[in-house]
Amino acid sequence: MLKAFSIAGYAAEEVEEKFSGMLNAFRYGAPPHGGFAPGIDRIVMLIANEPNIREVILFPMNQRAEDLMMNAPNEVGAEQLKELHIKSSLPPPKPLSD
């Protein structure tokens, strides 16, 4: 990859600085599809005539990063926290007054 960037006129130091994340990923190997993914989710979005890819994607989240199918994120009860050995430093919720 450094050779390709050098052909494009980039120095190795500049490539390390600007593209370090991509270089680090490629040190573990190229993606199995060689960077040419079919984009099936986008094709399904077009076929289903949906305006947003989130409507057809496998693990959908809305724009507020909520997974409506799993109802997440959600409040966790004290029993669940105890089971997972998680201690919360938040004060207990106040009861609602009428």
C-alpha positions as CSV (number, residue, x, y, z in Angstrom):
1,M,0.0,0.0,0.0
2,L,2.9,2.4,0.7
3,K,4.0,1.8,-2.8
4,A,0.6,2.9,-4.2
5,F,0.7,6.0,-2.1
6,S,4.3,6.8,-3.2
7,I,3.2,6.6,-6.8
8,A,0.4,9.1,-5.9
9,G,3.1,11.4,-4.5
10,Y,2.7,10.8,-0.8
11,A,5.8,10.4,1.5
12,A,5.8,7.3,3.8
13,E,5.6,9.6,6.9
14,E,2.6,11.5,5.5
15,V,0.8,8.2,4.8
16,E,1.5,7.0,8.3
17,E,0.2,10.2,9.7
18,K,-3.0,10.5,7.6
19,F,-3.9,6.9,7.0
20,S,-2.6,5.1,10.0
21,G,-5.9,3.4,10.8
22,M,-6.2,1.9,7.3
23,L,-2.5,0.9,7.3
24,N,-2.9,-0.8,10.6
25,A,-6.0,-2.7,9.4
26,F,-4.2,-3.9,6.2
27,R,-1.3,-5.2,8.4
28,Y,-3.7,-7.8,9.5
29,G,-4.6,-8.7,5.9
30,A,-6.8,-7.5,3.1
31,P,-10.6,-8.0,3.5
32,P,-11.8,-11.3,2.0
33,H,-13.8,-9.5,-0.7
34,G,-10.7,-7.5,-1.7
35,G,-12.5,-4.2,-1.0
36,F,-15.3,-4.9,-3.5
37,A,-18.3,-5.6,-1.4
38,P,-21.6,-6.1,-3.2
39,G,-23.6,-3.8,-1.0
40,I,-26.5,-6.1,-0.7
41,D,-28.2,-4.0,2.0
42,R,-28.3,-1.0,-0.3
43,I,-29.7,-3.2,-3.2
44,V,-32.4,-4.4,-0.8
45,M,-33.1,-0.8,0.2
46,L,-33.6,0.1,-3.4
47,I,-35.8,-2.9,-4.2
48,A,-37.9,-2.3,-1.1
49,N,-38.2,1.4,-2.1
50,E,-37.1,2.4,1.4
51,P,-35.6,5.9,1.8
52,N,-33.2,4.8,4.6
53,I,-30.8,1.8,4.8
54,R,-31.7,1.4,8.5
55,E,-35.1,0.1,7.4
56,V,-33.5,-3.0,5.8
57,I,-30.2,-3.5,7.6
58,L,-29.7,-6.6,9.7
59,F,-29.0,-4.9,13.1
60,P,-31.1,-1.7,12.8
61,M,-30.7,1.3,15.0
62,N,-32.5,4.5,14.6
63,Q,-30.9,7.9,14.5
64,R,-30.8,8.1,18.3
65,A,-28.7,4.8,18.4
66,E,-31.7,2.8,19.8
67,D,-32.3,-0.8,18.8
68,L,-36.0,-0.9,18.8
69,M,-36.1,-4.7,18.3
70,M,-34.1,-5.3,21.4
71,N,-35.5,-2.3,23.3
72,A,-31.9,-1.1,23.9
73,P,-30.6,0.9,25.6
74,N,-32.9,0.4,28.5
75,E,-32.9,0.7,32.2
76,V,-31.3,-2.2,34.1
77,G,-32.8,-3.5,37.3
78,A,-30.9,-3.9,40.6
79,E,-31.1,-7.7,40.3
80,Q,-29.5,-7.7,36.9
81,L,-26.7,-5.5,38.1
82,K,-26.1,-7.8,41.1
83,E,-26.1,-10.9,38.8
84,L,-23.4,-9.3,36.6
85,H,-21.4,-7.9,39.6
86,I,-21.8,-4.3,38.4
87,K,-22.0,-1.6,41.0
88,S,-23.8,1.6,40.1
89,S,-22.9,4.9,41.8
90,L,-26.1,6.5,40.7
91,P,-28.7,7.4,43.4
92,P,-31.8,5.3,43.3
93,P,-34.7,6.9,41.3
94,K,-37.1,9.1,43.1
95,P,-40.7,8.0,43.2
96,L,-43.1,9.9,41.0
97,S,-45.4,12.1,42.9
98,D,-49.0,12.9,41.8
